[in-house]
Amino acid sequence: MNRYIDASSRNAGRALLVSLLFLGAALAPARSRAAEIVPSYGLTKSVDGGDEVKGMFGLALRGNLVPNLLQTEVAAGYRSEDMADGALHVRQWPITASLLLAPMNMIYADAGVGWYHTTYDYEDDALPDDTVQKFGVHLGGGLKVPVAPRVALDLSGRYVKLQDQESRLVPEKFDPSFWTLSAGLALKF
């Protein structure tokens, strides 16, 4: 398997790590049920992937930056899909950092950045597989519906914008950006 990581991706990975450390430090003072863990399952649809909808698993950690107004979130996920009529299988592990603006307790808007570790597995053995690491941005929103004192149903939607990617198939370039809708449980601790 051919693994290609350019210098800018390594630097971007370091920048994300530093950002996550600062975000963790910002979350540390938040106490007394201010933090949430949110396991989720969602559906994704690629911009260039056709009409196929695939599943995505995720896990997020949220903390209050400004109580009842602004939250921070660090999340990880996994998604996979087939493209080019099955000639290409894409697996992706996104790590994201977000700010959530929640002027009302139940509704929020979110925006952030992410590091997307993506593996391209080609069906044709003559084409070498490839792994890339890229940065992307996302924008979305959601709704939290309380179901118990420390539990809420978290429904969210997000658009993730990634740079166009090169492919060894026709067409040679494609847009790996995608939409996702997910449902999870926000567990306060």
N, C-alpha and C positions, 0 to 999 in steps of 0.2 A: 504494500500500500504506500503510495506516494504521499508524504506529509510535507506541506509547504506553509511555512509561517514567515512572513516578511518582517523586517525590522520595525516597520510602523505598527504592525499588529502586536508585536512584543511590547513596544512602548505603550500602546493603547491598553494592553493587559495590565501593565504596571500602573498606569493612570487609574484604571478601574479599581485595582486593589487599594490604592491610596484613598480613592473616593469612598470605597466601602468601609475602610478603617475610620475615616472621619465621620461617616454616617453612623457607624457603630458607637463612636464616642458621643455623638449627638443623642443616640437612643439611651445611653447608659443612665443619665439622670432621670429619665422618665420612669416613675415607679407607681405603685398603687393602682393596679389594673389599667395602666396606661399602655401596655404593650399587648399586641395581638399576634397570634399565629394563625395563618389562613391556608389550610390545605384546600386544593381546588382541582376540578376537572373541567376542561373546556373543549370547545370545538373551534378549529381553525380552518381558514380558507385562504389559499395563496392568491396573490394578484395574478400570477402567470401559471397557476397550477390547474386550470380548468375549473370544472364545477364540483370537484371532489372536496368533501368536508372530512377532516380528520380530527382525532382526539388529541388533547394536550393535558399533561399533568403538571401541577405547579405547587409550590410551597413558598409562602411569603411570611416575613416578619415585619410587623408595623409598630411604630412607636410615636407618641405625641411629641411634636416639636413645639407647637402652641396648642394647648388643650382646647378641644372643641372647635378648632379651625384648621390646623395644619399638621399633617402626619408625614412621616418618612416611611419608606418601604424598601426592603431588600428582598428579592425573590429569585428563585431558581425554577427551571421547568424542563420538560422534555416533550418534543414533538417529532413526528416523522410523517413523510408523505412520498408518493410516487409522482414523478413528473415525466413529460415527454412520452406519454402512453406506456409507462412502465419501464422505459429504457434507463431511467435515473431514479434512484431511491435516495431521499434526503433525510438525514437525521440531524436534529439540532438541540443543543443544550444552552438556552439563554440564561444569563445572569443579569438581572436588572436592578437599577436603583431609581426610585421615584419619589416625587413629592405629591401628596394628596391634599387637595383643598376641599375642606368639608364645612362650608358655612352653616349647613343644616346637618344635624346628626345622621340622617339617613342617606343623604345624597352627597356624592363626592366627584370631583374631577381629578384626573391624574396625568402627569407628564414626567418623562424621565429619559434615561439613557440605558443602554444595555450592551453587553458583550455577548456575541453570538458565535459559539463554537459549532461549526457546521461540517458534516461529513457527506460527501457526494459519492455514492456507490453506483458505478455504471454496470448495467446488465451485461454489456459486451466486455468480455475478458481482455480484449485488445486495448481497451481504454483503461488507463490506471485510475484507481480511486483517488480522491483528493479530500483533504481536510483544510479548512480555512477558519480564521478567527477574525471577525469584523465587529465594528461598532455600529449601533443603530439607535434610533430615537423612537419614542412611542408617545401616544396621546390617547386618552380614554376617559372613562367615567364609570360610575357604578352606583349601586343602591345597597344599603345594609338594612335588613329587616330583622329586628330583634325577635328571637324565639325563646330565650331564657335570659336570666339576669346577666350571664357572662358569655352568651352565645348569640350570634347573629348570622343569618343567611346573607352571604355576600354575592351579589350578582354584578358582573362587570363586563365591559366591552372595551376593546383596545385595537388601535391600528398601529402596526409596527412598520416603520420605514427603514429599509436596508439598501445599501448601494447595489447597483446592478452587478451581476456576477457573470463571469466567463464560463462557457460550457463547451465541452468537446463534441456536443451534438448540435444539430440545426434546430432552432436558431442558436447562434454562437453566444448571444447575450440574453439574459432573462432577469426579470425583477423578482427577487426573493421576498419582497415585502408581503405581509399577510395581515388578515383580520382575525381576531379571536373573541369569542364570547365564553365566559366561564361562570361556574357556580361553585361556591365554597362555603366553609363554615369559619367565621371569624371568632376565635376562641380567646377571650381576654384572660390575662393572668397578671 
